[in-house]
Amino acid sequence: MDNPLRDQPLSWPVTTSEVAFTGRVVSVRSDTVRSPVDGSRFVRDVVEHPGAVAVVAVDDAERVLVVRQYRHPVRLRPVELPAGLRDVDGEPPHQSAARELYEEGHVRAGRWHVLVDLLTSPGMTDEAIRVYLARDVDRVPDDERFAGEHEEADLGVAWVPLPELVDAVLAGEVQNATLCAGVLAAWAARHGSGWDALRPVGAPWPAGVKPER
């Protein structure tokens, strides 16, 4: 019997696939899928996404670094984790995370673990996000800070105690899915086996590898 606590790899046959849209970040394709269960055929639209990384950076006082920037699709300036697309060819995901932490949070970290892996909406997109826990943090001097543009030109940065963030998540005051998952995972790990028991920074990430179609 399959392990009920582990996602099961599976791929149903695709009889046709057409790209309907190609944008700056995402593409949309329409797949005609054949069910091996009842033989039926159905069409599913798939948003192809390069994937992303995010960071729960925690200082010695167990405060979490959060950022805030305008998000046009939802017309909000939500509280978020430092995060970004995996859009640099060949860059390992943990290095992408370190780069985003430097660029958005103006921080470098000495200790890294994998905190949680996410499939944001597996019924419509292949987007996979890996969230890291970063500790032993050092602020970047002002003269070394990355200059953002567009939404990132108005990037706000703050350090918030972890318990306050947990309360904000449960109260619905913050809604960014990656932040909610990362904060609750950090809290669970902190009060469970401990942060040092988390997966190592190079732990396998099958969902982060795009399969050949």
Secondary structure by P-SEA (a helix, b strand, c coil): cccccbbbbbbccccccccccccccbbbbbbbcccccccccbbbbbbcccccccccccccccbbbbbbbbbcccccccccccccccccccccaaaaaaaaaaacccccccbbbbccccccccccccbbbbbbbbccccccccccbbbbcccccccccccccaaaaaaaaaacccccaaaaaaaaaaaaaaacccccccccccccccccccccc
